[in-house]
């Protein structure tokens, strides 16, 4: 099993080890569901699915914002603060960003054939809010962002 924690730490181990760590996490203790979820990279994402996902971005909207946000996050190591994303996209309203992220999610869910998939996630690390791409899909998307 492989999982990426909100601070960017990548965990690889057994399901039992993951559950044990999650039960002792600060997020689990305060009543919130932890943002970290185990991923099934070999079963869920493949190079073929990642290519289909990448090719599905921005096909109905020529502004290119979907690819732009993905490329920006990849360029920044897979994560960026909320303000950095807003500034990079030139967005002034939350609804604009929500629309971009919703379309990314819709495309990812369709290509991965899993309604739980989110390519761009949002969390808080104690310093502020940031967006990030989980490691299981990040590794597949890096080559496409360089084109």
C-alpha positions in Angstrom: 0.0 0.0 0.0 1.1 3.5 -0.8 -0.3 6.8 0.7 0.7 10.5 0.6 0.2 12.5 3.7 -0.8 16.2 3.6 2.7 17.3 4.4 4.0 15.4 1.4 5.4 12.4 3.2 5.0 9.2 1.2 4.1 6.1 3.2 4.7 2.6 1.9 3.7 -0.4 4.0 1.0 -2.8 4.9 -2.7 -1.9 5.4 -2.3 -2.7 9.1 0.6 -0.3 9.5 -1.3 2.5 7.7 -4.4 1.9 9.9 -2.3 2.0 13.0 -0.6 5.3 12.0 -4.0 6.8 11.0 -5.5 5.9 14.4 -2.8 7.8 16.2 -2.8 10.9 13.9 -3.8 14.3 15.2 -6.6 14.6 12.6 -8.2 11.4 13.7 -8.2 12.5 17.3 -10.1 15.7 16.7 -13.1 14.2 15.0 -12.1 15.1 11.5 -11.5 12.4 8.9 -7.9 12.3 7.9 -7.2 13.7 4.4 -4.8 10.9 3.7 -6.3 7.9 1.9 -4.6 4.8 0.8 -4.1 4.7 -2.9 -4.1 1.8 -5.3 -1.6 3.1 -7.8 -1.0 -0.1 -9.7 -4.7 -0.9 -10.1 -6.0 2.7 -10.3 -3.5 4.7 -12.4 -1.7 3.4 -15.4 0.2 5.3 -18.1 -2.7 4.7 -20.5 -5.3 6.1 -18.0 -3.0 9.1 -17.2 -2.6 9.8 -20.9 -6.4 9.7 -21.4 -6.9 11.9 -18.4 -4.3 14.5 -19.6 -5.9 14.5 -23.1 -9.3 15.1 -21.6 -8.3 18.3 -19.9 -9.6 21.6 -21.4 -11.1 20.0 -24.5 -14.3 22.0 -24.2 -12.8 25.2 -22.9 -9.8 26.7 -24.6 -8.7 28.8 -21.7 -6.3 25.9 -20.7 -6.9 26.5 -17.0 -7.1 22.7 -16.2 -3.7 21.9 -17.6 -2.3 25.2 -16.3 -3.1 24.4 -12.7 -1.8 20.8 -13.0 1.4 22.0 -14.7 1.9 24.7 -12.0 1.5 22.2 -9.1 3.9 19.7 -10.8 6.4 22.5 -11.4 6.2 23.3 -7.6 6.9 19.7 -6.5 3.2 18.7 -6.6 1.9 21.4 -4.2 1.2 25.1 -4.0 -0.5 27.4 -1.5 -4.1 28.5 -2.1 -2.9 32.1 -2.9 -0.2 30.9 -5.3 -2.8 28.9 -7.3 -5.2 31.9 -7.4 -2.5 34.3 -8.5 -1.1 31.9 -11.1 -4.5 31.4 -12.7 -5.5 35.1 -12.4 -8.6 34.1 -10.5 -10.5 36.4 -8.3 -13.6 34.4 -7.4 -13.8 31.1 -5.6 -16.4 29.9 -8.1 -14.0 30.2 -11.0 -11.4 28.0 -9.3 -14.1 25.6 -8.1 -15.2 25.2 -11.7 -11.7 24.4 -12.9 -11.1 21.9 -10.1 -14.5 20.3 -10.6 -13.7 19.7 -14.3 -10.4 18.2 -13.4 -12.1 15.8 -10.9 -14.8 14.8 -13.4 -12.2 13.9 -16.0 -10.1 12.0 -13.5 -13.0 10.0 -12.2 -14.1 9.1 -15.7 -10.7 7.9 -16.8 -9.8 6.1 -13.6 -13.3 4.6 -13.4 -13.4 5.4 -9.7 -15.8 8.1 -8.2 -13.5 8.6 -5.2 -10.6 9.9 -7.3 -9.4 13.5 -7.0 -6.2 14.6 -8.8 -6.0 18.0 -7.1 -6.6 17.8 -3.3 -6.8 20.6 -0.8 -5.6 20.5 2.8 -4.2 22.5 5.7 -0.7 21.9 7.1 -0.8 24.2 10.2 0.7 27.1 8.2 -2.1 27.6 5.7 -4.1 25.9 3.0 -2.6 24.4 0.0 -3.4 22.3 -3.1 -1.5 19.1 -4.0 -1.4 16.2 -6.4 -1.2 12.8 -4.7 2.0 10.9 -5.5 0.2 8.0 -7.2 -0.9 10.2 -10.1 1.9 12.8 -9.8 4.4 10.3 -11.1 2.3 9.6 -14.2 1.5 13.2 -15.0 5.1 14.7 -14.8 6.1 13.6 -18.3 2.9 15.2 -19.8 3.6 18.5 -18.1 6.9 18.9 -19.7 5.5 19.1 -23.2 
